[in-house]
């Protein structure tokens, strides 16, 4: 019996996707070899790659005036590539910091742009999002960067901020495809795939095509978005197995009803878990402003931290894994990505209720 895996990433994948990948592992659709052994230039993999892009465009309603790139690595790599491609050397770029990964994005960008921290929630322990009215945006910024969902701190933008004519760039690693999003409100949507879209090792960037006309900074060909686009994301040998699994995952989401259906499921899952936390009489607590609580990543703390080990051991025995909080925050964290079924969340709630009764 498979456990319910609440890990933040690498994260749980849909069981039908894993089963199909297992069935095709040794012999990909009659070719006589595994997809991981086939050339990325061969007809078989080229078809897989093209279908994955077409399906992702359908899933996210990506307009034709946006390019879709699949790149090796994760969001942190893209956080360095963004200023290289979108900003002149030393040009200002605005960053709104709502958690750990917003700070990481700044660390990657500082060598290439003049970072302006337009707003930060750090003084409040990243428990909320600074109101848009108080943001101090630059007059000539290359872009404004936000983290759509903070995987560690459990803070999520519930509305797309208005930033005028400056392109809005957003790290969607942990909330992509969790609900419908108007892609046209953004200049770039990017992220690692290992939460909702597939396995670790491959990332995505959805870039408004006019932004690719920017000269950017002096950079090697391998760091140039335009070069990757010209070669259909195969400027170098891509992570073919990861791309294949991403394609299977996206196709599974479409078959399940697409982002509108997952938005409904995710809303139910998150509401049930937050209700269990808030209704525990203080045994569990979540410290995030309810208006911006993440639907994907729910950090919570036990009233007595001395019980943390017993909680995790008991959860593991109940086939609930991946609940230990990130070292930057501690406590617990339940990640409720698209592949986490509602039955898994209910199993966690039942365990939490029982644990509180026994230790409260």
RODO-2510 file (C-alpha; in nm, 4 decimals, decimal comma):
residues 360
     n   res          X          Y          Z
     1     x     0,0000     0,0000     0,0000
     2     x     0,1386     0,3397    -0,1001
     3     x     0,1665     0,6018     0,1727
     4     x     0,0073     0,9442     0,1506
     5     x     0,3099     1,1618     0,0748
     6     x     0,2836     1,5231     0,1985
     7     x     0,6396     1,6148     0,0967
     8     x     0,6885     1,9656    -0,0421
     9     x     0,9101     1,8536    -0,3274
    10     x     1,0095     1,6223    -0,4731
    11     x     0,6424     1,5592    -0,4181
    12     x     0,3791     1,2944    -0,4728
    13     x     0,3008     1,2096    -0,8326
    14     x    -0,0297     1,0714    -0,9627
    15     x    -0,0381     0,6952    -0,9263
    16     x    -0,1721     0,6426    -1,2822
    17     x     0,1288     0,8355    -1,4131
    18     x     0,3716     0,6199    -1,2164
    19     x     0,1997     0,3027    -1,3343
    20     x     0,2135     0,4073    -1,6995
    21     x     0,5786     0,5052    -1,6661
    22     x     0,6531     0,1679    -1,5069
    23     x     0,4757    -0,0171    -1,7875
    24     x     0,6689     0,1762    -2,0524
    25     x     1,0035     0,1768    -1,8725
    26     x     1,1665    -0,1138    -2,0555
    27     x     0,9925    -0,0781    -2,3901
    28     x     0,8527     0,2600    -2,4874
    29     x     0,5450     0,1957    -2,7030
    30     x     0,6963    -0,0870    -2,9006
    31     x     1,0255     0,0851    -2,9890
    32     x     1,2273    -0,1813    -2,8084
    33     x     1,4067     0,0565    -2,5723
    34     x     1,3225     0,2805    -2,2782
    35     x     1,2334     0,6443    -2,3364
    36     x     1,5301     0,7306    -2,1150
    37     x     1,7569     0,5558    -2,3660
    38     x     1,6214     0,7185    -2,6807
    39     x     1,7831     1,0169    -2,8491
    40     x     1,6229     1,3519    -2,7780
    41     x     1,6607     1,4144    -3,1515
    42     x     1,4685     1,1010    -3,2458
    43     x     1,1122     1,1055    -3,3706
    44     x     0,9802     0,9265    -3,0615
    45     x     1,1058     1,1762    -2,8069
    46     x     1,0405     1,4775    -3,0301
    47     x     0,6748     1,3714    -3,0355
    48     x     0,6719     1,3384    -2,6553
    49     x     0,8193     1,6876    -2,6161
    50     x     0,5814     1,8500    -2,8635
    51     x     0,2790     1,6852    -2,7020
    52     x     0,3905     1,7951    -2,3552
    53     x     0,4093     2,1578    -2,4668
    54     x     0,0751     2,1407    -2,6462
    55     x    -0,0924     1,9863    -2,3419
    56     x     0,0627     2,2386    -2,1031
    57     x    -0,0601     2,5226    -2,3249
    58     x    -0,4087     2,3737    -2,3134
    59     x    -0,3997     2,3124    -1,9379
    60     x    -0,2870     2,6668    -1,8534
    61     x    -0,4557     2,8471    -2,1465
    62     x    -0,1207     2,9859    -2,2622
    63     x    -0,1665     3,2408    -2,5460
    64     x     0,0357     3,2049    -2,8648
    65     x     0,2279     3,5244    -2,7950
    66     x     0,3961     3,3461    -2,5046
    67     x     0,6869     3,1072    -2,5504
    68     x     0,7096     2,7888    -2,3417
    69     x     1,0561     2,6690    -2,2400
    70     x     1,1490     2,3449    -2,0636
    71     x     1,4910     2,3707    -1,9007
    72     x     1,7056     2,1497    -1,6818
    73     x     1,7433     2,2395    -1,3170
    74     x     1,4897     2,4202    -1,1027
    75     x     1,3517     2,7601    -1,0110
    76     x     1,6773     2,8732    -0,8511
    77     x     1,8569     2,8446    -1,1848
    78     x     1,5835     3,0445    -1,3543
    79     x     1,6087     3,3120    -1,0842
    80     x     1,9590     3,3841    -1,2128
    81     x     1,8660     3,3563    -1,5808
    82     x     1,5771     3,6031    -1,5534
    83     x     1,7856     3,9164    -1,4878
    84     x     2,0445     3,8042    -1,7439
    85     x     1,7756     3,7928    -2,0113
    86     x     1,5369     4,0694    -1,9062
    87     x     1,7547     4,3458    -1,7621
    88     x     2,0494     4,5568    -1,8674
    89     x     2,3551     4,5355    -1,6437
    90     x     2,2914     4,7334    -1,3279
    91     x     1,9298     4,8110    -1,4162
    92     x     1,6846     4,8132    -1,1274
    93     x     1,4536     4,5172    -1,0662
    94     x     1,1813     4,5218    -0,8026
    95     x     1,1341     4,2282    -0,5662
    96     x     0,8449     4,1715    -0,3270
    97     x     0,9617     3,9320    -0,0569
    98     x     0,7005     3,7136     0,1102
    99     x     0,9154     3,4249     0,2326
   100     x     1,2252     3,2105     0,2009
   101     x     1,2076     3,1654    -0,1762
   102     x     1,1614     3,5351    -0,2389
   103     x     1,4869     3,5913    -0,0509
   104     x     1,6512     3,3171    -0,2571
   105     x     1,5386     3,4871    -0,5796
   106     x     1,7091     3,8083    -0,4672
   107     x     2,0306     3,6220    -0,3856
   108     x     2,0434     3,4834    -0,7407
   109     x     1,9635     3,8191    -0,9020
   110     x     2,2005     4,0487    -0,7120
   111     x     2,5073     3,9824    -0,9321
   112     x     2,3155     4,1072    -1,2383
   113     x     2,0716     4,3807    -1,1359
   114     x     2,0271     4,6571    -0,8825
   115     x     1,7765     4,4861    -0,6540
   116     x     1,5097     4,7075    -0,5042
   117     x     1,3148     4,5390    -0,2260
   118     x     0,9822     4,7004    -0,2989
   119     x     0,8136     4,5352    -0,0014
   120     x     0,8906     4,2623     0,2500
   121     x     0,6945     4,0629     0,5031
   122     x     1,0045     3,9570     0,6968
   123     x     0,9464     4,1906     0,9938
   124     x     0,6237     4,0005     1,0620
   125     x     0,7870     3,6618     1,0207
   126     x     0,6402     3,6223     0,6703
   127     x     0,2926     3,5645     0,8113
   128     x     0,1255     3,7895     0,5561
   129     x     0,1706     3,9793     0,2303
   130     x     0,2514     4,3528     0,2433
   131     x    -0,0442     4,5540     0,1092
   132     x     0,0044     4,6629    -0,2518
   133     x    -0,0516     5,0299    -0,1595
   134     x     0,2714     5,0300     0,0386
   135     x     0,5012     4,8846    -0,2276
   136     x     0,7902     5,1116    -0,3253
   137     x     0,8332     5,0331    -0,6943
   138     x     1,1130     5,1757    -0,9077
   139     x     1,0336     5,4119    -1,1922
   140     x     1,2538     5,2258    -1,4421
   141     x     1,2504     4,8657    -1,3204
   142     x     1,3153     4,5876    -1,5708
   143     x     1,0461     4,3806    -1,4002
   144     x     0,8633     4,3222    -1,0720
   145     x     0,9193     3,9813    -0,9136
   146     x     0,6869     3,7972    -0,6758
   147     x     0,6682     3,4432    -0,5423
   148     x     0,3114     3,3338    -0,6099
   149     x     0,3177     3,0760    -0,3316
   150     x     0,5795     3,0419    -0,0583
   151     x     0,6351     2,6696    -0,0104
   152     x     0,7991     2,7034     0,3315
   153     x     0,6085     2,9867     0,4977
   154     x     0,2687     2,8954     0,3517
   155     x     0,1805     3,2406     0,2153
   156     x     0,0036     3,2758    -0,1192
   157     x    -0,0995     3,5658    -0,3400
   158     x    -0,4749     3,5262    -0,3765
   159     x    -0,4965     3,8184    -0,6215
   160     x    -0,2606     3,9210    -0,9003
   161     x    -0,1071     4,2574    -0,8081
   162     x    -0,1324     4,5461    -1,0535
   163     x     0,2135     4,6849    -1,1380
   164     x     0,1404     4,9018    -1,4415
   165     x     0,3390     4,8566    -1,7607
   166     x     0,6354     4,6870    -1,5944
   167     x     0,6350     4,3087    -1,6587
   168     x     0,5252     4,1029    -1,3604
   169     x     0,7475     3,7976    -1,3119
   170     x     0,6279     3,5219    -1,0792
   171     x     0,7737     3,2044    -0,9351
   172     x     0,4861     2,9572    -0,9597
   173     x     0,6846     2,6488    -0,8597
   174     x     0,4439     2,5308    -0,5929
   175     x     0,1086     2,6552    -0,7205
   176     x     0,1193     2,6176    -1,0984
   177     x    -0,1929     2,4463    -1,2367
   178     x    -0,3641     2,4522    -0,8960
   179     x    -0,6299     2,6957    -1,0205
   180     x    -0,6979     2,9016    -1,3350
   181     x    -0,4564     3,1936    -1,3822
   182     x    -0,4712     3,4708    -1,6412
   183     x    -0,1311     3,4259    -1,8051
   184     x    -0,1645     3,7623    -1,9815
   185     x    -0,1297     3,9423    -1,6474
   186     x     0,2334     3,8263    -1,6331
   187     x     0,5486     3,8853    -1,8308
   188     x     0,6997     3,5565    -1,7104
   189     x     0,5627     3,2608    -1,5164
   190     x     0,8314     3,0140    -1,4147
   191     x     0,9131     2,7380    -1,1698
   192     x     1,0457     2,3943    -1,0961
   193     x     0,8168     2,1105    -1,2005
   194     x     0,8527     1,8996    -0,8867
   195     x     0,5344     2,0090    -0,7094
   196     x     0,2371     1,9937    -0,9467
   197     x     0,3820     1,9282    -1,2929
   198     x     0,6164     1,6329    -1,2595
   199     x     0,9501     1,5227    -1,1162
   200     x     1,2503     1,7163    -0,9941
   201     x     1,5166     1,8061    -1,2519
   202     x     1,3119     1,9991    -1,5070
   203     x     1,1759     2,3522    -1,4946
   204     x     0,9409     2,5610    -1,7045
   205     x     0,9346     2,9240    -1,8171
   206     x     0,6361     3,0826    -1,9897
   207     x     0,7696     3,4063    -2,1373
   208     x     0,5861     3,6819    -2,3239
   209     x     0,7569     3,6813    -2,6621
   210     x     0,8205     4,0546    -2,6824
   211     x     1,0388     4,0302    -2,3707
   212     x     1,2703     3,7972    -2,5598
   213     x     1,3611     4,0925    -2,7809
   214     x     1,5377     4,2582    -2,4905
   215     x     1,9127     4,2577    -2,5261
   216     x     1,9708     4,1613    -2,1659
   217     x     2,3286     4,1112    -2,0567
   218     x     2,6375     3,9521    -2,2031
   219     x     2,5906     3,5798    -2,1430
   220     x     2,6861     3,2409    -2,2779
   221     x     2,4526     3,0881    -2,5328
   222     x     2,3360     2,8257    -2,2827
   223     x     2,2011     3,1048    -2,0580
   224     x     2,0046     3,2770    -2,3362
   225     x     1,6292     3,2137    -2,3454
   226     x     1,6243     3,2967    -2,7172
   227     x     1,8748     3,0248    -2,7962
   228     x     1,6730     2,7672    -2,6062
   229     x     1,3552     2,8739    -2,7827
   230     x     1,5206     2,8534    -3,1249
   231     x     1,6132     2,4911    -3,0512
   232     x     1,2771     2,3910    -2,8999
   233     x     1,4350     2,3644    -2,5520
   234     x     1,6955     2,1234    -2,6886
   235     x     1,9957     2,3517    -2,7122
   236     x     2,1737     2,0833    -2,5113
   237     x     2,0600     1,7343    -2,4153
   238     x     1,7491     1,7867    -2,2012
   239     x     1,6390     1,5715    -1,9050
   240     x     1,4296     1,3453    -2,1263
   241     x     1,2876     1,1166    -1,8558
   242     x     1,1746     1,4152    -1,6506
   243     x     1,0178     1,5795    -1,9557
   244     x     0,8355     1,2566    -2,0390
   245     x     0,6963     1,2311    -1,6833
   246     x     0,5920     1,5962    -1,6943
   247     x     0,4006     1,5227    -2,0127
   248     x     0,2225     1,2272    -1,8524
   249     x     0,1339     1,4359    -1,5462
   250     x    -0,0096     1,7210    -1,7539
   251     x    -0,2133     1,4757    -1,9610
   252     x    -0,3483     1,3207    -1,6380
   253     x    -0,4569     1,6644    -1,5128
   254     x    -0,6406     1,7329    -1,8371
   255     x    -0,8181     1,3987    -1,8146
   256     x    -0,9214     1,4751    -1,4555
   257     x    -1,0936     1,7971    -1,5582
   258     x    -0,8135     2,0540    -1,5819
   259     x    -0,7252     2,3417    -1,3526
   260     x    -1,0862     2,4353    -1,2795
   261     x    -1,1503     2,0917    -1,1307
   262     x    -0,8260     2,0951    -0,9333
   263     x    -0,9105     2,4405    -0,7982
   264     x    -1,2295     2,2939    -0,6522
   265     x    -1,0484     1,9951    -0,5038
   266     x    -0,7671     2,2078    -0,3641
   267     x    -1,0094     2,4500    -0,2027
   268     x    -1,1852     2,1612    -0,0266
   269     x    -0,8599     2,0000     0,0872
   270     x    -0,7136     2,3217     0,2265
   271     x    -1,0373     2,4306     0,3948
   272     x    -1,0722     2,0945     0,5703
   273     x    -0,7145     2,0949     0,7003
   274     x    -0,7234     2,4565     0,8183
   275     x    -1,0552     2,3861     0,9914
   276     x    -0,8953     2,0956     1,1756
   277     x    -0,6033     2,3141     1,2839
   278     x    -0,8162     2,6113     1,3869
   279     x    -1,0670     2,3897     1,5638
   280     x    -0,8114     2,1978     1,7689
   281     x    -0,8409     2,4242     2,0727
   282     x    -0,4851     2,5435     2,0309
   283     x    -0,3247     2,1991     2,0117
   284     x    -0,2272     2,2864     1,6544
   285     x    -0,1749     2,6332     1,5162
   286     x    -0,1090     2,8002     1,1825
   287     x     0,0322     3,1518     1,2124
   288     x    -0,0389     3,2829     0,8611
   289     x    -0,2945     3,5579     0,8009
   290     x    -0,6065     3,3626     0,6957
   291     x    -0,6551     3,5973     0,3978
   292     x    -0,3325     3,4733     0,2352
   293     x    -0,3009     3,1181     0,3612
   294     x    -0,1593     2,8836     0,0996
   295     x    -0,3802     2,6102    -0,0412
   296     x    -0,0744     2,4112    -0,1446
   297     x     0,1534     2,4193     0,1617
   298     x     0,0113     2,4241     0,5139
   299     x     0,2715     2,4786     0,7884
   300     x     0,1524     2,4122     1,1415
   301     x     0,2934     2,3738     1,4904
   302     x     0,2043     2,1577     1,7859
   303     x     0,1322     2,3338     2,1137
   304     x     0,4200     2,1392     2,2710
   305     x     0,7196     2,0995     2,0401
   306     x     0,8393     1,8117     2,2588
   307     x     0,5644     1,6076     2,0919
   308     x     0,6978     1,6659     1,7405
   309     x     0,8899     1,3386     1,7206
   310     x     0,5979     1,1353     1,8507
   311     x     0,3711     1,3053     1,5963
   312     x     0,6020     1,2273     1,3060
   313     x     0,6628     0,8697     1,4210
   314     x     0,2910     0,8113     1,4613
   315     x     0,2148     0,9658     1,1250
   316     x     0,4712     0,7439     0,9561
   317     x     0,3184     0,4372     1,1184
   318     x    -0,0178     0,5528     0,9806
   319     x     0,1345     0,5746     0,6297
   320     x     0,1435     0,9566     0,6323
   321     x     0,4901     1,0731     0,5310
   322     x     0,6752     1,3941     0,4406
   323     x     0,5193     1,6023     0,7201
   324     x     0,8331     1,7405     0,8862
   325     x     0,8547     2,1181     0,8450
   326     x     1,1407     2,2862     0,6629
   327     x     1,4473     2,3511     0,8759
   328     x     1,4043     2,7260     0,8209
   329     x     1,0709     2,7223     1,0049
   330     x     1,0376     2,3986     1,1982
   331     x     0,7122     2,2390     1,3029
   332     x     0,5098     2,0461     1,0488
   333     x     0,4072     2,1064     0,6895
   334     x     0,1477     1,9318     0,4763
   335     x     0,1732     1,9886     0,1019
   336     x    -0,1588     1,9417    -0,0767
   337     x    -0,0591     1,9408    -0,4421
   338     x    -0,2896     1,8278    -0,7212
   339     x    -0,1815     1,4637    -0,6925
   340     x    -0,2742     1,4483    -0,3218
   341     x    -0,6230     1,2943    -0,3062
   342     x    -0,8885     1,4224    -0,0686
   343     x    -0,8812     1,0845     0,1044
   344     x    -0,5180     1,1523     0,1959
   345     x    -0,6050     1,4845     0,3572
   346     x    -0,8905     1,3238     0,5495
   347     x    -0,6544     1,0505     0,6708
   348     x    -0,4195     1,3210     0,8007
   349     x    -0,7051     1,5052     0,9741
   350     x    -0,8216     1,1832     1,1392
   351     x    -0,4688     1,1139     1,2637
   352     x    -0,4308     1,4694     1,3938
   353     x    -0,7612     1,4479     1,5808
   354     x    -0,6646     1,1165     1,7366
   355     x    -0,3170     1,2393     1,8302
   356     x    -0,4602     1,5498     1,9963
   357     x    -0,7057     1,3401     2,1978
   358     x    -0,4266     1,1155     2,3191
   359     x    -0,1778     1,3915     2,3973
   360     x    -0,3911     1,6980     2,4640
***
